[in-house]
Amino acid sequence: MINLSICCLGFIGNPGFITSQDYLLQFLKEGDSVTTNFDECNTLIMGDFLQPDEMMKICQNPAKAVIMFLGEPRNRFPFSQLSDMMWNATAYHVAYGCIANKANKWVKYPLYIPLCKEDVFEQTNKYVQTTDALAYATATGETEGKRFAALINRHDPASTRGKILEEMTQLRLQVDCPGEFNNNCSNEELNRIGKPEWLKRYMFNICFENYVDSQPGYITEKLMDACLSGTVPIYNGKLDDVDECIFNKDRIIFYGSPNYAEKMDWLMASPANYEEFYRQPVFMPSAWTTVCQMKQQVSNMFDGCRDIVLQNLGRTKAPGDNTCPAKDE
């Protein structure tokens, strides 16, 4: 078996990736390694934050197995401009992350995966069946009525979060925002106990993706954070067939959908309506099996890179070849 020597470029904005058990290390086999020496590696993982000097290295040294990791929406942010260029040129062999499955090319492995543990789906479904749908226990053991909604974000690049906040303000509904965007409350307790636990005190969590119309299969951790808390998500994003094997889409309010306003009116019409909606299972029975399948697909992807490394052995770059090849040829 050929061993992989992996170098990661384009992770200046995501430095934890290189030592991540969830996204990288668990897929390595005995004898595989991660190196910071580009010249010594036979496999390259490109991230969303590719720098000019890193791109130059890649384009001048094409004889490597190239994997692209997608954690951000494509063709949207200035910081990912060079990574977007490599994506648009198909200058990679395979890609994984926030992307839909595509045979022999893309492997879905979204940012919510690290939150998925074996028992968490069943525990959350039991929680919403047994807890008070309209109240929560404080740190002192007292019971308080749940607040209306929370929104936790740094920014609003698509101007969708500001739009729903304006709509809620017009209805005189309070939305707590502990993040940098529209900050109106402290984030001290949120940072101490984590999003899922903090969100238990809210009826709704407004959890919008940065962009909806990005690459197919794009989804981050935002919806999973909301669902693990038991709160009702107001979500602006899309689920593909894999996501629908994990999340119960009937328990999610999809912002902008044809029945969005009608469903919100019904939920707010009476406590009984909200409780009926709240008691539904949060996750599908197939959730954990689906997560395991995604992990296996990524493992298979890394194994496939061993074949690419073998094919590349003995190849030399043609003189003057400083262009990025189309890896799917």
N, C-alpha and C positions, 0 to 999 in steps of 0.2 A: 504494500500500500504506500502510495506517495504521500508524504507529509506536507501540510500546508504551512508556509511561513507567511504570516499575514501582516501587512502594513496598513494602517488606517490614516487616510488623508481627508481633510474637509470636515473636521470635527472640532474646530476651535470654539464653536458655540455649543458643543455637546461633548465636553471632555470626558465625561463619565462613560461614554460608549466603549472606549478601549478596554476598560476593566469591568464591563457589565456582564454579569452572569446571565441575565435575561436575554440580551441581544447578541452576545458573541461567545463568551467562554463556554457555555454549556454545550455548544455545537462542535467544539474542538475534540479531537481524539488524541490518544497517546502519541506523542512525538510531534504534534502540531505546536506552533508557537506564534506569539505576537511580537513583532519587532518594530522598532522606530527607524530602522535602517532600510530605506526604500530600495537601495541597490541589492540588498540581501533577500528581499521578499520575492515569493513567486505568486502571491495572491494579494490583490489590492481591494480594500473597501473604501469607496468614496462616500462622503457624507454631504450634508446640505450646505456646508460652509467652506467650500473649496476656495483656496487662495491662488493668486496668479502663479507663484513659484511652484505650488503643488500641481497645478494644471500643466505647467510646462514639463515637469518631470514625467507626468503620465503620458503626455503626447509624444515625448521623445523616447519613451521606453514601452512600446506597446506589447511586448512579449510577456504579459502577465495575465492571470485570470482576474477579471475585473468584476467586482460586485458593487452595485449601487444601493445604498441604504437611504430610504425616503422617510423622513420624519416631518417634513414640511410640505405645504402645497406647492406644486410646481408652477414656475413662471409667475410668481406673485411678489416676492420680496427681493429688494436689492442685494441683500447679503447672500442670496442663493443664485445670483446671476450666472456664475461660472458653472455651478452644478447643473443649473437649468440648461446651459449650453451642451453639456455632456449628455444630459438626458435627452434633449431634442435631437442630438446627433446619434443617439443609440450607441454611445461609446462605452458600452458595458456588455458583459455576457448575460448576467442575470441581475435582477433587482428584488429587494424585499423591504418590508416596512409598511407604510401607509399606502397601500396599493392593492388593487384587486388581483385575484389569481389569473394568470394567463399561462397556458401550457408552455413549459420549457423556457419561460422568460421572466415572469413576475411571480412572487410568492407573498401572499398577504400575511403580515405579521405586525398588527397595529400597536400603537403606543399604549393601549389599555392592557396588553398582555401581562406586564409585571404585577398588575393588581389582581390577576386571576390565580387564585389558589384552589386546591382541590375541593375544599368544603365550603368556600365562601358563597357559592351560588345557592346551595341548599339552605345555608344559614340565613341569608338575606331573605329568601322566600318565606322562611318560618318567621322571621322578624316582622315582616309587614302583616302577617296573619295574626300576630299576638300582641303587638305593641299598640299604644294609643295613637290613632291616626291623626289626632288633632292637638296633641299635647306631648311634651317631652319632659324628662327628668333632668333637673339642673345638677350642677356639681355638688350642691348641698342637699340633694335628695328631694327638693321641692318640685312640684309639678307646675309647669307654665304652659299656656297656650302657644301653639306654634306661630311663628311669624310668617308673613306672607311668602316672600321669595328672597333669594340671594343670587347674585351674579358675581363671579370671581374671575377677573381677567386683567391682563396688563394693558391691552390696547383694543382698538376696534377698527382693524384695517378695512373691513368691508362696509362699515357704517351700519351694520345690522343691529348691534347691541344697543347703540344709542337710540335707534328707532324704537325698539321695544320698550326701553326705559321711558321714552317720551310718551308712549302709549299708556304705560302703567301710571305715569305721573298724571296724565289727563283723567284717569279713573281714580285718582287719589289712593293708589296702592303703593305701599312702601316696599322698595327693593333695596336690600342691604348690599353694599359693594365694598368689601374689604381689600380688593386689589387696587392696583394703580389706576385702572380705568374707572372714572366716576367715583373715586373713593369717598365714602361717607361714613365709614365706621372702622374700628381698629381691626387689625389682622393678628393681634397677639395670640388670642386663643386659637384661632384657625391654624397658625403655624405650630402651636404647641400640640394640638390633638389631631391634626390632619383633616383634609376635606370631608371624607365620608362621615366621620363622627360629628364634625361641626355642622354639617348640612342636615343632621337629624332634627334640628330645631325649626326647620322650614317646611312649609307645605309644598313649595316649588323651588326648583333650581333652574335658572335660565342658563343653559349650557350650550352656547353656540360655537360651532367650528369657525375658524378664522375666515374660511371661504367654503361655500357649498359646491361650486362648480369647478372643482380642481380635478386632479387625476382620479380615475375610477377607483372606488374602494377606499378613498381617503376618509379616515376617522381617527381621532386621537383618544386621549384618556378622559375627556370631559364628560361624556355620557356615562362612562363606567363609574366615575367618581359619584355622580348623582345617583345612579342606580344602587350602588353599594350602601348608600346612606338610607335608602328606602323612600326618600323624597320623590315627588313626581317631577320628572324632567320636562322642561319646555326646551325642545331641541331643534336647532337649525343645522341640519346635516342630512346625509343620506346613509341608509343601511343597504348593504348588498346581501346576497343570499347567505354568505358566511356569518355576517353580523346578525341576521335574523334567526340563525340557529343558536345564538347566545342571548340576545335581548328579546324580551316580549314586546314587540312593537305596539301591541294594543294598550300597553301601560305607559306609553310615551306620547306627549303632546308635541306634534310636529308643527313648528311655527311656520306660518304661511301656507299650510295645507288647506284644501277647500273647506274642511270642517273645523279649522282651528278656532275661530271665534265662537262657533256654536258649542264646541266641546268645552271651552273655557267658561262660557256662560252657564252651561249645565253644571260644571264642577263647583262654581261659585254660588249656585242657586240655593244649595242647602248643605249642611254638614253631612247628611246621609249620602248625598251624591258623591261628595269627595271621598268619604270612607269606602264606598262601594268600589270606586276606581282604585283607591290606595291598596285595597286588600288583594288585588290581582297578583299573580306571581310576577316577580320582576324579571326572572331569568327562565329560559326555556329548559326542559329536561335534558336537552342535548348540549348544554353549554360547556361542561367540562370536557366532554368527548371532542367537541369542536376545537377547543383550545389545544388539546393534545394532538389533534390532527395538524393544526397549524405548526406546532413545534416540530412534528415529524417531517413536514414538508420543508421547513428551513434546514433541518438536519440533512435531508436528501439533497437540497440545493448545495450545501457545502461539500457533500460527497461528490456531486457532479463537477465541482470545481477541480477536484483531483484529476479528473479526466482531461480537463482543459490544460492543467499544468503539464501533464504528460505530453499532450499534443504540442505544447510550446517548447518543450525541451529540445535543444539543438537549433531552434530557429534564431535567426539574427535579423536585426533591423537593417533594412536597406539604407545605403548611404544617403544622407540628406532627407531621410523620412522623418519629418517633424510634425506630422499630422496625426490627429486622433482617428483610429480606424473605426469603421462601423462594425461593431462586434457581432452583429447578427448575420453577417454574410455567410 
